[in-house]
Every structure is written in structure tokens, then in C-alpha cells.
Amino acid sequence: MAGVMSRRLDVDALRAMVAIEKHGGVTRAAEILGLSQSAVSHKIRRLEASLDCEILSRKANAPMFTNSGQDLLGYARRILGIHDEAILSLSKSTLQGKIALGMTEDTTCTDLSRILGRFRRLYPEVSVRTQVRMSLALQKLLREGALDAAIIQVFQHEVRPTDILLFRESLHWVKSPELVLAKGDPVPFLSFDDNCFYRRWGLDLGQDEGTLFEIVFECSSAAGIIAGVTSGLGVALLSQRHLQPGMEIVDKTFPKPPDLAYVIRRARNARNPALETLVREIEAEVRRQGTLQIVG
């Protein structure tokens, strides 16, 4: 028991390990962490030596992590979360204020909710009121001054110089393999509500290309659109994160949609220490992870 209790888990090695898993390998993890590939490999080898077990699999065509490595990953995520929160807690200031924040449904399904929960614990004197709307509705609220900032989707070519770019994602035309599109017939279109810029782009495209889209299903929830696609009700535009194994990508049938960008957009003249601190927290999380991770 004394030998076991004398072992230590190095936080930097755990961070390297989580980065390898999230980004698909040592090379990409090293880039994200700002380290050399050899430095990351050394951290993992040292961790393996201290625990007397293999963490990364070195066999061809084998999973990236051994069974022991997979077990340690779960602990590593929890340890890093508590570690980082403790550091922030000890260095926090007496921040006060109010923030009116907008989010799309897509971002509520990511670990942004965890970031907001941590922010609330660290800065209990800051009140954050969050509204979940479609991107176009959030942009209108920003213009009206009803929000201080919003995390929204826009087409990549619409990103403004003042936006904070979080990450990019592709958009695809999808349908069920069982749905047959008859040439010359209207295309059954599954749509978010009329505040969805996917919908506006798709319908405008149809007019320009001579394709007739018929809206047969309208739902403001991504879950509803996904269910409609997999049930064979029609064709939809969905972002990469919402693609399911049973969907058929039909980008070759229709013109390719522009790529999406997730950005933080502030209202005009919206500057206060509480808002800027929250924005820095979100930026830092995205830099560490490469994206906002989907919450399972």
C-alpha cells in the first residue's frame, strides 16, 4: 500500500493525455498545448513509468488508448476540472455586475453550460441571464440592446472583424437513404423556423436554381429535425455535429452550403468587466479543447 500511496499523478501529463484523446493523436495535441511532439510523448512515458502500466497503445490498428488508459481518462477529466476551478477560485476578484447573454440551441448542447456553471460558482456576485433563440433572433436582440453578447452561428463569410471566432463547422444536405427524390417534383424540406438562416439560404437557393422546395415539416428544435430526417420525411440542412449514422449526405445533389462559424458577438458599446471575464473564460476553454465539446 505504501508503494501505491507514494505515486503521484502529474497534472501536465494528464492534460496532455486528455488533449491526445480529444484531438486524435500526439502531434495535434502538441500543437494545441504549444509543446513539441517529443515533450508530449515524454510526459506520457513518464506517467506510464510512474503507474507501471501502458496508457497509449503502440500496436498497429489498435485503439489509441489501452484499457488502463481509458480508465485513467475518466479520472483525468475530473481531476483537471477540479484543478482548474481551484486555481481560478483562488485568483478570483470581487467581480460584480449583470450579463444578458444569448445562445443558440446548438451551444446549449455543448459544455458551455458547464463553463457558465463554473463562472457562477467563481463569481457569485455576477448575475447572468441567458436566452436561447435562433441566430437571427439573437442578432436582432443585440441590435436592440436587449443582450450584451450572444454566441451565434453565422456563415463563415459573414464573420465580422469585431466577432470572436470560436470554431468552424460544415453544413450538409441530408436525408434518409429510404427517401427517393423524384426528378421534377418539389423537394420535401424539413426546416427550422423562419428565424433560421439555413432555411433562408436554402429557399433562396431554390429560387435561383429553379428547384422547388416544399416545407413539409417545421420545428425549432434540432432533435425534431433529426427525427424527421431519419424517418424519411424530407431533406434538411444540418451542421456536422448533428449528423447521424443513418443519414445520407446528399451535397452532390444540391449546391454545397457555405461553412458555418460559431462566434461571440457583442452588442454595440457592450463592455463591462463581468462580460469580458466571461468571454475570456469561453475563449480559453475553446483554445484548450479545439471546439465546444458535445455534452453526452
N, C-alpha and C positions, 0 to 999 in steps of 0.2 A: 504493500500500500504506500509505503514511504516513497518508493520509486515513482509510482503513478502521481502522487501529490506534488512531487518536485518538478513535474513537467509544466511547461508554460506554452500558451498559445500566443504567438506574435500577431498583433493586430494588423500590421502591414502585410504579413503573409496571408492572413485571412482575407484582407481586402483584395490582394492580387488573385486569390483563388476565386472569389466571387466575380471579379472582373473577367477572368478566363471563361467562366461558365456563361456570363451574360453576353460576351462578345465573341464567343466561338473559338477561342484559342489564345495562346500566349502572345503572339505577335500583335493582334489587335488590342489585347488587354494592356500591353506595354505602351502602346500609343495613347490610349485613354488615360493611363496613370502617369504619363510623362516620364517613363523609365525605359531603359534598354531592355531588349528581349532577354539578354543574359542575366540582368538583375532580377527580373521576374522569375525566371527559371531557378535562380539561386534561392530565392525566398521559398519557393515550393519545395525544393530539395532539402532545405534546412528544416522546414516544417515536417516533412516526411521523416527525416532523421530523428527529430525530437519526439515524434509519436511512434516511431518504429513501425511504420506501415506505408504502403504506397497510396498516394492520393490521385495522381494522374496516371492513366493507363498508357503504357508505351507500346502496346501491341497494335499491329496493323488491323484496321477495320473494327477495332474495339471501341466501346463508348469512351468519351473523353475522360470521365472520372471512374475510378474503381468503386466498389460498393462502400468501402470506408470513406472515400472522397465524397460520395453522395450524402452519406450520413453527416459528415462534417459540414457540408454546405448549409444544411438547415440550421445548425448551431451558429455557423459563421455569420449568416444574415442577421440573426437575433443579436449576437454579440456586437456586431458593427452598429446596429440600430441604437442599442443602449449606449454604446461607447460614444457615438457622435452626438447623441442627445445630451449626455452628461457634459461633454466639452462645451456645447452650446449653452447649456444651463448655467455653468459656472462663469461664462463670459458674457452673459446677457446684461443688457442695460434696463433701466426702468422705462421701457418704451410704452407710450400710451397713444391712443387715437382710435379712429374708426376707418374701416376699409369697406367699400362697396365693390364686390368682386363678381364678375360674370364668368361662367364656364359653359362649355358645350357638354352634351351628354357623353361624348367620346372621352373627354378628360375626367369626368366623374368616375369612369370605369378604370382609371389608372391609379397609380399610387399617389396621385396628387392629394387625394383625401387624407392619406397618411401624413403628407407634408403639412397640410393645414391643421391636422390634429396636433402634430408636434409643435407647430407655430403657436397654437393656442396655449399649450402647456408652458412653453417658454416665455410667452408674453401675455399673461392673463389680463393685463390692462388694455389690451388691444381688442376691439370688437370687430369681427369680420362677418359681414352679411353677404351670403353668396346666393346668386340667382343662376339657375340653369335654363338656358334658352338656345335656340338655333343661332348660328354665327351672325346672320343678317340682323336678327332681332337685337343681339348684343351690340352690334355696331351702331344701331340706332340709339340704344340706351347710352352708349359712350358719347355720341354726338349731342345728346340732350343733357349730358352731365349727370345722369342718374347712376352711373357707375364710375369708379375711379380707374379701374382697369379690367380687362377681360382676357381670358385665354380662349382664343378662337382659331378656327380653321379658315384659311384663305387659299386661293390658288397661288402657286409659287410666284407667278409674275406680278401678283398684287401685293407682295410684301413691301411695306413702307420702310424708308431709312430709319424711322423712329421706332419701328417694331423690334421686339426682342425675339429673334428666331430661336425656337426651342428644338424642333426637329422637322424632318420632311417625311412624307409618306406618299405612296402611289394610290391612284384611284382607278377602279376597274369596272367594266361592264360585266355583269354576272347573271347566270340563270341556272335553272336545274337542267341536268342532262336530258331529262324526260320531256322538257318543253321544246316543241318543234315550232320554229318561226317560219310561217309560210310567206314566201316572197310575194310582195304586193299588198299583203294585209297589214293593218295597223299593228304596231309593236305594243304588246301589253306592258305597261310601265308601272313599276312599283316605286312610289315616291314618298319622300318626307314631305312635310307641309310646305306651304308657299313661301316660307322664310328660308328654305334650303337653296343654297346657291348651286348645288349639284343639279337640282331639278331645273332651275332656270337655264343653266348651261345646256342640259340635255334637251330641253324643249326648244330652245333657240337653235341648237344644232340641227334638230329635226326639220325645222322650217327652212334652214339654209341648205340642207342636203336633200330635201324632198321626202324625208322619212316621216311617216305619221306615227307619233307616239300617242297612245290612248292610256290615260291614267286609270288603272283598274283597282288600285289599292293605295291608300294614303295613310301614313302613320308617322307620328313624330318620334317614335322610338326605333332605335337600330335593331333591337330584338324583334320587333314586329316585322321590319323589312326583311331581316334574315329568315324568319319563319316563312314569309311569303315567297321568298326565292326558293328555299329548299322544298316548299310544297308545290312548286311549278306554276305559281300564279302569273309570273311575268319576269321581265328583265329589270335589273336595278343597277344603280351606281353605288358601289361600296368601297370604302377605303381598305387598305391592305390588312389592317388589324381585325377587320370583321369577316374576312374570307373564311369559309368553312370547307372541310374536305369534300363534302358532297356537292360543291358548287362548280360550275363550268365557267371559266373566264372566256368571254367572247369579244375581247378587244379587237380582234381582226374583222369582226362583223360591223363594227361601228368605229368612227374615228376615235383615236386614243385620247382620253381625257388629260387635262393638264395635271401635273403633280400638285399635291397639297402641301401646305406649310402650316405648322402649329406655331402660333406667335402669342406673345403677351403684348397687348396694345393698351396704352394708357389713354385716358381722356385728356383733352387739351388742358394744360396747366395743372394736371393732377400730380402733384409732388408733395409727399409728406414722408417723414422718416419711417412710419409704420409700413406704408406701401412699399417703399424702397427696400426695406429689410425683407419683406415677404418675397419681393421679386428676386432678390439675391439668393434667398433660400431655394426657390424653384430653379433658378439658373444653375446653382451649384449641384442640385440633385440630378438635373439633366446631363451636366458635364460628367458626373460620376457614372451614370447608367447608360448614357448614349441616347436615351429616349425616356418617356414616362412609361414605366412598366405596367402591363395589364394586371389588374388585381384578379386573382382566380377565385 
